[in-house]
């Protein structure tokens, strides 16, 4: 891993789980940190934890509900005031087994797991280009396998299934990364996505009933520790051999092949255009 002295890393979902474990590694490598989270108590605890790892580390906590378009815009505006951004780790996400709509009329899984990545990155693009060379790292998931997008019903109003909504959102992450990388060619900004593995985080804890119980059991039996789950995110953000590498999908710190649906560049463009329409941004 390259030393990160003086570099600035922005991590969404950085107050717990994979995001916090990645932030800890960045801090030990010498980076300063901006972590975005939802819960004030976890934000304060994460800041204290990160500040204890290295003398002089600068940690800023930004609180926001990243499922809301207005909050995504507010966070982007705040981050645009930073002098530079060397790494943007889009990591915030969740699964919701019951269908909920945000104040924007968006299904919450889609809003948090995809639109959050899309809007924040799009609005930060001038800052990211000005910071080149820099890296965008999007946490996706192997759960995208078997998913298929219906652009006519991205909000799953006709038929909702929580697990399918999550899988679709992870497919969106990979497609978004591919189209983003294509648009950033030659800018010095790279964009890659990854599968972190099944990790013992707070994933699924916001739900109730059999799903929460089943996930809790699975995490005790088969899940990776968060430090292991953060390894591929940190690798994509820091590995010297990935300088200039863009548009790929990684697993276990090496390139992996996503599904054919995740490599559909025509669908990636259509998703980009539809996401722009939803966000009120130019396509």
Backbone as CSV, one residue per row, in Angstrom:
resi,resn,N_x,N_y,N_z,CA_x,CA_y,CA_z,C_x,C_y,C_z
1,UNK,0.827,-1.193,0.000,0.000,0.000,0.000,0.870,1.255,0.000
2,UNK,0.449,2.235,-0.770,1.155,3.511,-0.776,0.904,4.256,0.521
3,UNK,1.870,5.033,0.942,1.640,5.916,2.075,0.696,7.030,1.639
4,UNK,-0.132,7.468,2.562,-1.160,8.451,2.241,-0.960,9.751,3.005
5,UNK,0.264,10.064,3.382,0.530,11.276,4.138,-0.019,12.495,3.410
6,UNK,-0.855,13.250,4.116,-1.385,14.481,3.561,-2.543,14.313,2.617
7,UNK,-2.950,13.092,2.313,-4.075,12.881,1.417,-5.383,12.968,2.206
8,UNK,-6.473,13.225,1.481,-7.782,13.368,2.113,-8.736,12.331,1.534
9,UNK,-9.309,11.530,2.405,-10.239,10.479,2.000,-11.637,10.795,2.538
10,UNK,-12.620,10.722,1.653,-14.019,10.899,2.023,-14.687,9.529,1.983
11,UNK,-15.335,9.143,3.074,-15.965,7.828,3.171,-17.417,8.006,3.602
12,UNK,-18.358,7.607,2.749,-19.755,7.614,3.171,-20.049,6.304,3.897
13,UNK,-20.950,6.378,4.871,-21.139,5.207,5.723,-19.881,4.915,6.511
14,UNK,-19.179,5.979,6.895,-17.876,5.819,7.523,-17.891,5.763,9.038
15,UNK,-19.073,5.726,9.651,-19.131,5.728,11.111,-19.243,4.336,11.715
16,UNK,-19.329,3.298,10.861,-19.391,1.927,11.368,-19.054,0.974,10.237
17,UNK,-18.912,-0.304,10.565,-18.775,-1.346,9.572,-17.580,-1.201,8.657
18,UNK,-17.790,-1.547,7.386,-16.722,-1.518,6.394,-16.148,-0.119,6.257
19,UNK,-17.021,0.892,6.253,-16.552,2.262,6.094,-15.609,2.691,7.198
20,UNK,-15.937,2.365,8.435,-15.073,2.726,9.558,-13.774,1.932,9.517
21,UNK,-13.853,0.648,9.176,-12.629,-0.163,9.085,-11.700,0.386,8.001
22,UNK,-12.260,0.820,6.874,-11.441,1.426,5.822,-10.846,2.742,6.303
23,UNK,-11.653,3.544,7.003,-11.164,4.821,7.526,-9.998,4.603,8.484
24,UNK,-10.069,3.568,9.299,-8.981,3.265,10.224,-7.692,2.959,9.452
25,UNK,-7.809,2.203,8.379,-6.623,1.874,7.573,-6.066,3.133,6.916
26,UNK,-6.933,3.974,6.370,-6.473,5.216,5.748,-5.752,6.092,6.774
27,UNK,-6.309,6.162,7.983,-5.684,6.981,9.027,-4.290,6.459,9.350
28,UNK,-4.145,5.147,9.463,-2.833,4.565,9.773,-1.834,4.800,8.645
29,UNK,-2.335,4.944,7.409,-1.460,5.213,6.271,-1.071,6.683,6.176
30,UNK,-1.695,7.527,7.018,-1.316,8.929,7.044,-2.329,9.899,6.487
31,UNK,-3.518,9.424,6.127,-4.519,10.298,5.510,-5.337,11.042,6.546
32,UNK,-5.894,12.167,6.131,-6.945,12.841,6.875,-8.289,12.366,6.339
33,UNK,-9.334,12.531,7.138,-10.593,11.850,6.841,-11.797,12.768,6.959
34,UNK,-12.742,12.568,6.056,-14.097,13.096,6.205,-15.023,11.893,6.141
35,UNK,-15.750,11.636,7.213,-16.659,10.495,7.239,-18.095,11.011,7.315
36,UNK,-18.946,10.410,6.490,-20.347,10.801,6.413,-21.189,9.693,7.024
37,UNK,-22.034,10.050,7.969,-22.889,9.072,8.620,-24.208,9.679,9.029
38,UNK,-25.059,8.849,9.589,-26.428,9.265,9.908,-26.659,9.482,11.392
39,UNK,-25.951,8.727,12.217,-26.215,8.723,13.657,-25.177,9.560,14.411
40,UNK,-25.599,10.583,15.177,-24.637,11.440,15.875,-23.747,10.681,16.866
41,UNK,-24.326,9.730,17.589,-23.534,8.996,18.578,-22.456,8.160,17.903
42,UNK,-22.819,7.464,16.830,-21.810,6.673,16.119,-20.768,7.586,15.477
43,UNK,-21.208,8.754,15.017,-20.254,9.698,14.446,-19.223,10.153,15.463
44,UNK,-19.690,10.478,16.665,-18.776,10.913,17.718,-17.821,9.792,18.122
45,UNK,-18.354,8.564,18.232,-17.515,7.422,18.609,-16.477,7.135,17.530
46,UNK,-16.884,7.216,16.266,-15.949,6.973,15.164,-14.857,8.024,15.139
47,UNK,-15.224,9.281,15.355,-14.239,10.358,15.358,-13.209,10.145,16.459
48,UNK,-13.684,9.778,17.647,-12.764,9.536,18.764,-11.839,8.361,18.460
49,UNK,-12.404,7.311,17.891,-11.614,6.131,17.548,-10.534,6.487,16.527
50,UNK,-10.907,7.173,15.465,-9.959,7.506,14.405,-8.891,8.482,14.898
51,UNK,-9.282,9.416,15.738,-8.334,10.412,16.250,-7.280,9.786,17.147
52,UNK,-7.605,8.617,17.712,-6.654,7.944,18.610,-5.611,7.124,17.855
53,UNK,-5.797,6.934,16.551,-4.929,6.026,15.806,-3.611,6.644,15.383
54,UNK,-3.606,7.957,15.180,-2.393,8.612,14.699,-2.366,10.049,15.187
55,UNK,-1.276,10.484,15.783,-1.194,11.870,16.239,-1.372,12.843,15.075
56,UNK,-2.231,13.814,15.261,-2.403,14.854,14.262,-3.391,14.545,13.162
57,UNK,-3.981,13.338,13.161,-4.957,13.023,12.126,-6.154,13.971,12.238
58,UNK,-6.610,14.469,11.117,-7.762,15.363,11.097,-8.988,14.570,10.651
59,UNK,-10.009,14.578,11.500,-11.229,13.824,11.230,-12.420,14.781,11.264
60,UNK,-13.172,14.805,10.201,-14.391,15.603,10.142,-15.568,14.663,9.947
61,UNK,-16.612,14.848,10.732,-17.825,14.042,10.620,-18.929,14.895,10.018
62,UNK,-19.557,14.406,8.973,-20.698,15.067,8.343,-21.914,14.179,8.555
63,UNK,-22.951,14.717,9.184,-24.167,13.952,9.446,-25.200,14.238,8.373
64,UNK,-25.811,13.166,7.843,-26.794,13.344,6.777,-27.578,12.060,6.580
65,UNK,-28.804,12.200,6.096,-29.596,11.066,5.632,-29.395,10.991,4.126
66,UNK,-28.506,10.125,3.688,-28.116,10.076,2.291,-29.147,9.403,1.389
67,UNK,-30.306,9.045,1.942,-31.399,8.564,1.097,-32.196,9.720,0.500
68,UNK,-31.943,10.941,0.940,-32.721,12.106,0.499,-31.910,12.935,-0.483
69,UNK,-32.524,13.315,-1.594,-31.835,14.094,-2.616,-31.320,15.416,-2.063
70,UNK,-32.106,16.076,-1.224,-31.672,17.359,-0.665,-30.441,17.186,0.216
71,UNK,-30.388,16.090,0.969,-29.237,15.833,1.826,-28.006,15.463,0.997
72,UNK,-28.215,14.716,-0.074,-27.108,14.405,-0.972,-26.509,15.692,-1.529
73,UNK,-27.367,16.617,-1.924,-26.896,17.895,-2.458,-26.189,18.720,-1.378
74,UNK,-26.726,18.701,-0.169,-26.103,19.457,0.924,-24.712,18.929,1.227
75,UNK,-24.576,17.618,1.290,-23.270,17.018,1.567,-22.294,17.333,0.436
76,UNK,-22.760,17.229,-0.811,-21.891,17.541,-1.946,-21.416,18.987,-1.890
77,UNK,-22.310,19.886,-1.501,-21.931,21.293,-1.393,-20.862,21.487,-0.323
78,UNK,-21.030,20.821,0.813,-20.050,20.933,1.894,-18.700,20.355,1.467
79,UNK,-18.724,19.205,0.797,-17.474,18.566,0.388,-16.778,19.329,-0.729
80,UNK,-17.546,20.057,-1.521,-16.946,20.840,-2.604,-16.061,21.957,-2.077
81,UNK,-16.252,22.323,-0.805,-15.432,23.378,-0.202,-14.071,22.873,0.264
82,UNK,-13.874,21.548,0.232,-12.580,20.990,0.625,-11.499,21.401,-0.379
83,UNK,-10.257,21.526,0.078,-9.194,21.915,-0.861,-8.959,20.881,-1.954
84,UNK,-9.148,19.598,-1.629,-9.007,18.528,-2.614,-9.611,17.263,-2.025
85,UNK,-9.857,16.276,-2.860,-10.307,14.960,-2.416,-9.463,13.934,-3.162
86,UNK,-8.732,13.119,-2.441,-7.864,12.124,-3.067,-8.561,10.788,-3.264
87,UNK,-9.478,10.462,-2.358,-10.270,9.231,-2.467,-11.703,9.541,-2.083
88,UNK,-12.639,9.112,-2.919,-14.053,9.132,-2.566,-14.507,7.684,-2.496
89,UNK,-14.786,7.208,-1.302,-15.255,5.844,-1.092,-16.759,5.889,-0.845
90,UNK,-17.536,5.576,-1.879,-18.986,5.496,-1.762,-19.334,4.139,-1.171
91,UNK,-19.733,4.133,0.088,-19.900,2.892,0.828,-21.255,2.793,1.521
92,UNK,-21.914,3.922,1.783,-23.165,3.903,2.545,-24.232,3.092,1.816
93,UNK,-24.928,2.253,2.557,-25.988,1.456,1.962,-26.699,0.620,3.008
94,UNK,-27.826,0.040,2.611,-28.612,-0.780,3.536,-29.597,-1.613,2.728
95,UNK,-30.267,-2.519,3.415,-31.356,-3.294,2.835,-32.622,-3.031,3.639
96,UNK,-33.736,-2.892,2.949,-35.030,-2.644,3.597,-36.007,-3.704,3.101
97,UNK,-36.465,-4.554,4.002,-37.324,-5.657,3.590,-38.769,-5.215,3.376
98,UNK,-39.146,-4.075,3.946,-40.472,-3.515,3.691,-40.318,-2.295,2.790
99,UNK,-41.213,-2.165,1.824,-41.098,-1.058,0.894,-41.402,0.268,1.591
100,UNK,-40.481,1.199,1.483,-40.651,2.551,2.011,-40.310,3.536,0.908
101,UNK,-41.018,4.647,0.876,-40.675,5.717,-0.048,-40.114,6.895,0.722
102,UNK,-39.088,7.513,0.152,-38.519,8.715,0.748,-39.423,9.908,0.444
103,UNK,-39.067,11.059,0.985,-39.819,12.281,0.705,-39.776,12.643,-0.775
104,UNK,-38.819,12.082,-1.517,-38.705,12.336,-2.952,-39.538,11.367,-3.780
105,UNK,-40.243,10.437,-3.098,-41.030,9.445,-3.814,-40.216,8.297,-4.369
106,UNK,-39.020,8.078,-3.839,-38.139,7.016,-4.291,-38.155,5.856,-3.311
107,UNK,-38.103,4.645,-3.832,-37.954,3.475,-2.973,-36.636,3.608,-2.226
108,UNK,-36.670,3.366,-0.917,-35.538,3.752,-0.076,-34.240,3.014,-0.412
109,UNK,-34.308,1.746,-0.765,-33.083,1.026,-1.111,-32.419,1.653,-2.331
110,UNK,-33.209,1.919,-3.358,-32.705,2.549,-4.578,-32.143,3.933,-4.265
111,UNK,-32.854,4.684,-3.437,-32.433,6.052,-3.115,-31.105,6.076,-2.375
112,UNK,-30.962,5.212,-1.385,-29.743,5.216,-0.568,-28.581,4.522,-1.273
113,UNK,-28.842,3.372,-1.859,-27.752,2.558,-2.389,-27.272,3.001,-3.766
114,UNK,-28.162,3.592,-4.561,-27.749,4.034,-5.889,-27.746,5.551,-6.051
115,UNK,-28.878,6.202,-5.817,-28.943,7.640,-6.071,-27.948,8.410,-5.215
116,UNK,-27.691,7.935,-4.023,-26.678,8.534,-3.158,-25.317,8.561,-3.860
117,UNK,-24.882,7.415,-4.395,-23.610,7.349,-5.117,-23.636,8.301,-6.313
118,UNK,-24.738,8.219,-7.068,-24.830,8.959,-8.329,-24.797,10.466,-8.088
119,UNK,-25.668,10.957,-7.234,-25.788,12.405,-7.036,-24.531,12.974,-6.399
120,UNK,-24.031,12.324,-5.362,-22.850,12.838,-4.672,-21.660,12.910,-5.636
121,UNK,-21.460,11.857,-6.406,-20.321,11.840,-7.322,-20.502,12.853,-8.449
122,UNK,-21.700,12.932,-9.003,-21.938,13.886,-10.088,-21.697,15.317,-9.628
123,UNK,-22.203,15.670,-8.453,-22.061,17.044,-7.976,-20.628,17.358,-7.556
124,UNK,-19.891,16.334,-7.168,-18.494,16.535,-6.784,-17.540,16.458,-7.973
125,UNK,-18.036,16.154,-9.151,-17.152,15.907,-10.293,-16.157,17.041,-10.548
126,UNK,-16.551,18.310,-10.512,-15.533,19.364,-10.722,-14.406,19.307,-9.701
127,UNK,-14.752,19.074,-8.439,-13.717,18.968,-7.403,-12.838,17.746,-7.625
128,UNK,-13.453,16.623,-8.022,-12.685,15.398,-8.234,-11.727,15.547,-9.411
129,UNK,-12.192,16.151,-10.481,-11.312,16.389,-11.641,-10.158,17.322,-11.261
130,UNK,-10.456,18.334,-10.458,-9.414,19.272,-10.044,-8.416,18.624,-9.090
131,UNK,-8.798,17.506,-8.470,-7.937,16.811,-7.514,-7.083,15.727,-8.159
132,UNK,-7.253,15.507,-9.451,-6.552,14.409,-10.127,-5.033,14.508,-9.930
133,UNK,-4.373,13.335,-9.773,-4.951,11.991,-9.826,-5.685,11.634,-8.530
134,UNK,-6.885,11.103,-8.676,-7.658,10.667,-7.517,-8.474,9.443,-7.912
135,UNK,-9.058,8.790,-6.889,-9.776,7.538,-7.128,-11.169,7.575,-6.510
136,UNK,-12.136,7.101,-7.291,-13.493,6.865,-6.809,-13.647,5.358,-6.638
137,UNK,-14.097,4.936,-5.475,-14.276,3.514,-5.175,-15.725,3.313,-4.732
138,UNK,-16.451,2.478,-5.468,-17.864,2.245,-5.190,-18.072,0.829,-4.662
139,UNK,-18.569,0.711,-3.443,-18.821,-0.596,-2.847,-20.115,-1.152,-3.426
140,UNK,-19.996,-2.215,-4.200,-21.146,-2.911,-4.763,-21.315,-4.228,-4.006
141,UNK,-21.626,-5.306,-4.697,-21.776,-6.587,-4.013,-21.945,-7.701,-5.039
142,UNK,-21.487,-8.887,-4.670,-21.767,-10.071,-5.469,-23.245,-10.395,-5.510
143,UNK,-24.029,-9.747,-4.663,-25.480,-9.941,-4.677,-26.110,-9.461,-5.976
144,UNK,-25.341,-8.735,-6.807,-25.896,-8.298,-8.091,-26.147,-9.471,-9.021
145,UNK,-25.559,-10.613,-8.747,-25.683,-11.758,-9.646,-27.132,-12.230,-9.694
146,UNK,-27.661,-12.336,-10.899,-29.043,-12.734,-11.096,-30.017,-11.574,-11.162
147,UNK,-29.551,-10.352,-10.840,-30.435,-9.189,-10.873,-30.599,-8.696,-12.307
148,UNK,-31.764,-8.121,-12.597,-32.064,-7.517,-13.884,-32.844,-6.238,-13.620
149,UNK,-32.439,-5.148,-14.262,-33.110,-3.872,-14.034,-34.311,-3.721,-14.948
150,UNK,-35.389,-3.193,-14.397,-36.556,-2.769,-15.164,-36.601,-1.252,-15.058
151,UNK,-36.119,-0.563,-16.083,-36.049,0.892,-16.020,-37.430,1.527,-15.970
152,UNK,-38.443,0.759,-16.329,-39.797,1.276,-16.229,-40.380,1.169,-14.834
153,UNK,-39.703,0.464,-13.946,-40.207,0.305,-12.576,-39.041,0.212,-11.594
154,UNK,-38.129,1.183,-11.660,-36.988,1.191,-10.755,-37.410,1.305,-9.299
155,UNK,-38.576,1.883,-9.048,-39.045,2.062,-7.669,-39.853,0.857,-7.175
156,UNK,-39.967,-0.158,-8.008,-40.627,-1.430,-7.649,-42.017,-1.203,-7.062
157,UNK,-42.797,-0.380,-7.748,-44.175,-0.128,-7.301,-45.108,-1.283,-7.670
158,UNK,-44.813,-1.976,-8.759,-45.689,-3.058,-9.198,-45.528,-4.303,-8.340
159,UNK,-44.279,-4.612,-8.025,-44.024,-5.808,-7.199,-42.732,-5.578,-6.434
160,UNK,-42.842,-5.539,-5.123,-41.669,-5.256,-4.300,-41.182,-6.508,-3.601
161,UNK,-39.881,-6.683,-3.641,-39.193,-7.718,-2.868,-37.917,-7.090,-2.334
162,UNK,-37.748,-7.090,-1.027,-36.628,-6.388,-0.415,-35.270,-6.891,-0.860
163,UNK,-35.119,-8.225,-0.948,-33.843,-8.781,-1.354,-33.544,-8.443,-2.814
164,UNK,-34.571,-8.499,-3.678,-34.367,-8.148,-5.080,-34.051,-6.660,-5.225
165,UNK,-34.703,-5.814,-4.424,-34.393,-4.380,-4.465,-32.930,-4.136,-4.117
166,UNK,-32.429,-4.847,-3.125,-31.016,-4.711,-2.750,-30.110,-5.184,-3.882
167,UNK,-30.408,-6.354,-4.446,-29.591,-6.885,-5.538,-29.596,-5.934,-6.732
168,UNK,-30.762,-5.398,-7.055,-30.840,-4.432,-8.155,-29.985,-3.201,-7.889
169,UNK,-29.994,-2.736,-6.642,-29.219,-1.536,-6.308,-27.728,-1.793,-6.471
170,UNK,-27.289,-3.006,-6.170,-25.873,-3.338,-6.332,-25.502,-3.478,-7.814
171,UNK,-26.446,-3.960,-8.615,-26.241,-3.946,-10.067,-26.121,-2.511,-10.558
172,UNK,-26.955,-1.628,-10.032,-26.858,-0.208,-10.378,-25.478,0.349,-10.061
173,UNK,-24.905,-0.044,-8.915,-23.577,0.450,-8.531,-22.528,0.113,-9.586
174,UNK,-22.580,-1.107,-10.104,-21.574,-1.539,-11.078,-21.799,-0.846,-12.414
175,UNK,-23.055,-0.769,-12.846,-23.356,-0.089,-14.109,-22.986,1.387,-14.039
176,UNK,-23.297,2.023,-12.924,-22.934,3.432,-12.732,-21.426,3.611,-12.820
177,UNK,-20.680,2.714,-12.203,-19.219,2.814,-12.209,-18.669,2.695,-13.621
178,UNK,-19.225,1.781,-14.408,-18.750,1.602,-15.778,-18.967,2.870,-16.610
179,UNK,-20.164,3.440,-16.522,-20.447,4.641,-17.307,-19.647,5.832,-16.785
180,UNK,-19.493,5.924,-15.468,-18.692,6.992,-14.876,-17.253,6.906,-15.363
181,UNK,-16.678,5.703,-15.336,-15.296,5.526,-15.780,-15.142,5.926,-17.242
182,UNK,-16.122,5.578,-18.058,-16.061,5.936,-19.475,-16.017,7.448,-19.650
183,UNK,-16.813,8.161,-18.868,-16.886,9.612,-18.990,-15.648,10.314,-18.418
184,UNK,-14.912,9.624,-17.549,-13.755,10.247,-16.900,-12.431,9.881,-17.571
185,UNK,-12.473,9.120,-18.653,-11.229,8.720,-19.326,-10.398,9.950,-19.684
186,UNK,-9.124,9.897,-19.326,-8.206,10.979,-19.638,-8.178,12.101,-18.616
187,UNK,-9.026,12.007,-17.582,-9.110,13.082,-16.590,-8.138,12.900,-15.432
188,UNK,-7.578,11.697,-15.278,-6.761,11.402,-14.104,-7.577,10.918,-12.927
189,UNK,-8.901,10.799,-13.122,-9.801,10.277,-12.087,-10.225,8.878,-12.508
190,UNK,-10.039,7.903,-11.625,-10.450,6.532,-11.919,-11.656,6.164,-11.069
191,UNK,-12.429,5.185,-11.552,-13.625,4.723,-10.840,-13.700,3.203,-10.959
192,UNK,-13.729,2.533,-9.830,-13.853,1.077,-9.801,-14.877,0.674,-8.744
193,UNK,-15.473,-0.494,-8.933,-16.438,-1.028,-7.977,-15.912,-2.341,-7.422
194,UNK,-16.573,-2.855,-6.386,-16.034,-4.042,-5.731,-17.100,-4.800,-4.951
195,UNK,-16.780,-6.049,-4.690,-17.553,-6.914,-3.792,-16.737,-7.089,-2.516
196,UNK,-17.249,-6.641,-1.349,-16.460,-6.757,-0.113,-16.532,-8.115,0.547
197,UNK,-17.476,-8.969,0.095,-17.743,-10.218,0.792,-18.921,-10.044,1.742
198,UNK,-19.343,-11.135,2.339,-20.404,-11.081,3.352,-19.736,-10.765,4.689
199,UNK,-20.014,-9.595,5.216,-19.228,-9.041,6.310,-20.105,-8.830,7.548
200,UNK,-19.518,-9.025,8.695,-20.239,-8.878,9.972,-20.363,-7.407,10.347
201,UNK,-21.239,-6.699,9.635,-21.522,-5.293,9.907,-22.923,-5.181,10.495
202,UNK,-23.482,-3.967,10.468,-24.860,-3.758,10.913,-25.853,-4.083,9.807
203,UNK,-25.401,-4.668,8.735,-26.249,-5.000,7.594,-27.468,-5.813,8.039
204,UNK,-28.647,-5.320,7.694,-29.882,-6.028,7.998,-30.457,-5.748,9.369
205,UNK,-29.698,-5.087,10.245,-30.157,-4.883,11.614,-31.337,-3.913,11.711
206,UNK,-31.575,-3.133,10.670,-32.676,-2.174,10.671,-34.014,-2.832,10.381
207,UNK,-34.012,-4.119,10.069,-35.235,-4.840,9.742,-35.733,-5.654,10.928
208,UNK,-36.862,-6.314,10.726,-37.467,-7.082,11.810,-37.764,-8.503,11.356
209,UNK,-38.207,-9.318,12.305,-38.733,-10.632,11.984,-37.699,-11.645,11.548
210,UNK,-38.135,-12.572,10.679,-37.305,-13.694,10.283,-36.071,-13.254,9.515
211,UNK,-36.207,-12.201,8.711,-35.045,-11.760,7.937,-33.926,-11.320,8.875
212,UNK,-34.260,-10.491,9.852,-33.228,-10.025,10.781,-32.628,-11.187,11.562
213,UNK,-33.472,-12.111,11.997,-32.972,-13.257,12.756,-32.062,-14.121,11.896
214,UNK,-32.469,-14.350,10.639,-31.666,-15.174,9.749,-30.325,-14.541,9.430
215,UNK,-30.336,-13.246,9.167,-29.083,-12.542,8.876,-28.164,-12.573,10.094
216,UNK,-28.739,-12.401,11.283,-27.927,-12.422,12.504,-27.234,-13.767,12.685
217,UNK,-27.942,-14.851,12.411,-27.353,-16.187,12.531,-26.254,-16.367,11.485
218,UNK,-26.550,-15.957,10.251,-25.565,-16.103,9.178,-24.296,-15.319,9.480
219,UNK,-24.457,-14.128,10.045,-23.280,-13.325,10.366,-22.411,-13.996,11.432
220,UNK,-23.046,-14.665,12.373,-22.276,-15.347,13.412,-21.519,-16.551,12.851
221,UNK,-22.069,-17.160,11.802,-21.492,-18.414,11.301,-20.506,-18.187,10.164
222,UNK,-20.871,-17.348,9.201,-20.096,-17.291,7.955,-19.491,-15.931,7.618
223,UNK,-19.880,-14.879,8.313,-19.468,-13.543,7.878,-17.993,-13.269,8.174
224,UNK,-17.398,-12.443,7.308,-16.033,-11.984,7.498,-15.990,-10.897,8.566
225,UNK,-14.884,-10.767,9.293,-14.726,-9.603,10.174,-14.621,-8.344,9.336
226,UNK,-15.009,-7.198,9.925,-15.063,-5.962,9.144,-13.699,-5.579,8.584
227,UNK,-12.628,-5.877,9.308,-11.299,-5.539,8.808,-11.016,-6.276,7.497
228,UNK,-11.423,-7.534,7.419,-11.251,-8.305,6.192,-12.172,-7.769,5.098
229,UNK,-13.388,-7.415,5.487,-14.345,-6.909,4.517,-13.937,-5.586,3.898
230,UNK,-13.113,-4.819,4.601,-12.667,-3.517,4.088,-11.445,-3.617,3.191
231,UNK,-10.823,-4.788,3.118,-9.536,-4.907,2.425,-9.610,-4.514,0.953
232,UNK,-10.653,-4.959,0.247,-10.709,-4.666,-1.180,-10.989,-3.190,-1.434
233,UNK,-11.792,-2.562,-0.570,-12.016,-1.118,-0.689,-10.704,-0.358,-0.543
234,UNK,-9.930,-0.727,0.467,-8.658,-0.053,0.714,-7.678,-0.336,-0.422
235,UNK,-7.681,-1.573,-0.913,-6.803,-1.922,-2.035,-7.116,-1.058,-3.259
236,UNK,-8.391,-0.954,-3.604,-8.767,-0.153,-4.776,-8.405,1.319,-4.590
237,UNK,-8.415,1.785,-3.363,-8.129,3.199,-3.096,-6.641,3.504,-3.032
238,UNK,-5.808,2.518,-2.720,-4.419,2.822,-2.384,-3.366,2.079,-3.192
239,UNK,-3.682,0.961,-3.807,-2.645,0.128,-4.422,-1.947,0.868,-5.558
240,UNK,-0.620,0.998,-5.505,0.101,1.699,-6.573,-0.102,1.075,-7.944
241,UNK,-0.257,-0.258,-7.997,-0.400,-0.925,-9.293,-1.738,-0.630,-9.969
242,UNK,-2.667,0.001,-9.250,-3.953,0.353,-9.848,-3.978,1.787,-10.369
243,UNK,-2.848,2.447,-10.381,-2.807,3.792,-10.944,-3.256,3.740,-12.407
244,UNK,-4.277,4.512,-12.727,-4.799,4.561,-14.088,-5.783,3.461,-14.430
245,UNK,-5.961,2.472,-13.557,-6.901,1.372,-13.804,-8.303,1.851,-13.478
246,UNK,-9.247,1.665,-14.403,-10.583,2.226,-14.196,-11.646,1.359,-14.859
247,UNK,-12.858,1.437,-14.322,-13.997,0.755,-14.896,-14.095,-0.717,-14.577
248,UNK,-13.293,-1.206,-13.622,-13.287,-2.633,-13.303,-14.085,-2.929,-12.039
249,UNK,-14.329,-4.224,-11.851,-15.020,-4.744,-10.676,-14.051,-5.687,-9.974
250,UNK,-13.899,-5.504,-8.651,-12.903,-6.259,-7.894,-13.554,-7.119,-6.812
251,UNK,-12.876,-8.202,-6.484,-13.222,-9.043,-5.341,-11.956,-9.664,-4.810
252,UNK,-11.814,-9.745,-3.509,-10.600,-10.314,-2.901,-9.328,-9.659,-3.435
253,UNK,-9.394,-8.336,-3.613,-8.228,-7.539,-4.020,-7.671,-7.943,-5.386
254,UNK,-8.539,-8.358,-6.260,-8.128,-8.629,-7.641,-9.330,-8.440,-8.563
255,UNK,-9.081,-8.164,-9.846,-10.202,-7.994,-10.770,-11.070,-9.242,-10.830
256,UNK,-12.363,-9.045,-10.914,-13.325,-10.132,-10.993,-14.273,-9.818,-12.147
257,UNK,-14.999,-10.810,-12.599,-15.943,-10.610,-13.701,-17.355,-10.512,-13.137
258,UNK,-18.007,-9.359,-13.265,-19.409,-9.283,-12.879,-20.269,-9.979,-13.925
259,UNK,-21.561,-10.024,-13.732,-22.447,-10.704,-14.661,-22.526,-9.948,-15.982
260,UNK,-23.087,-10.627,-16.982,-23.293,-9.979,-18.282,-24.181,-8.755,-18.136
261,UNK,-25.183,-8.837,-17.269,-26.076,-7.688,-17.051,-25.311,-6.499,-16.489
262,UNK,-24.279,-6.766,-15.704,-23.476,-5.692,-15.112,-22.450,-5.141,-16.089
263,UNK,-22.301,-5.770,-17.247,-21.378,-5.297,-18.276,-22.119,-4.737,-19.495
264,UNK,-23.406,-4.506,-19.338,-24.240,-4.003,-20.430,-24.087,-2.485,-20.511
265,UNK,-23.233,-2.018,-21.406,-22.945,-0.595,-21.468,-24.132,0.221,-21.959
266,UNK,-25.004,-0.362,-22.771,-26.212,0.344,-23.188,-27.128,0.574,-21.986
267,UNK,-27.255,-0.434,-21.144,-28.060,-0.276,-19.930,-27.408,0.709,-18.969
268,UNK,-26.083,0.697,-18.894,-25.383,1.640,-18.022,-25.691,3.076,-18.430
269,UNK,-25.709,3.332,-19.734,-26.029,4.673,-20.218,-27.470,5.040,-19.931
270,UNK,-28.390,4.117,-20.134,-29.806,4.392,-19.870,-30.045,4.636,-18.382
271,UNK,-29.368,3.876,-17.525,-29.493,4.097,-16.084,-28.955,5.467,-15.719
272,UNK,-27.830,5.856,-16.301,-27.243,7.179,-16.066,-28.260,8.267,-16.423
273,UNK,-28.866,8.141,-17.575,-29.814,9.147,-18.046,-31.060,9.204,-17.162
274,UNK,-31.562,8.057,-16.742,-32.736,8.030,-15.883,-32.395,8.590,-14.494
275,UNK,-31.215,8.281,-13.996,-30.797,8.801,-12.689,-30.654,10.322,-12.750
276,UNK,-30.130,10.820,-13.870,-30.029,12.261,-14.052,-31.407,12.917,-14.044
277,UNK,-32.354,12.273,-14.719,-33.721,12.817,-14.740,-34.299,12.881,-13.329
278,UNK,-34.133,11.810,-12.565,-34.669,11.764,-11.198,-34.034,12.852,-10.342
279,UNK,-32.725,13.042,-10.489,-31.991,14.011,-9.666,-32.111,15.433,-10.167
280,UNK,-32.638,15.624,-11.357,-32.708,16.956,-11.919,-31.352,17.469,-12.355
281,UNK,-30.503,16.561,-12.865,-29.167,16.910,-13.324,-29.079,16.711,-14.826
282,UNK,-28.189,17.420,-15.506,-28.013,17.175,-16.946,-27.446,15.781,-17.171
283,UNK,-27.937,15.118,-18.200,-27.494,13.743,-18.479,-26.146,13.737,-19.188
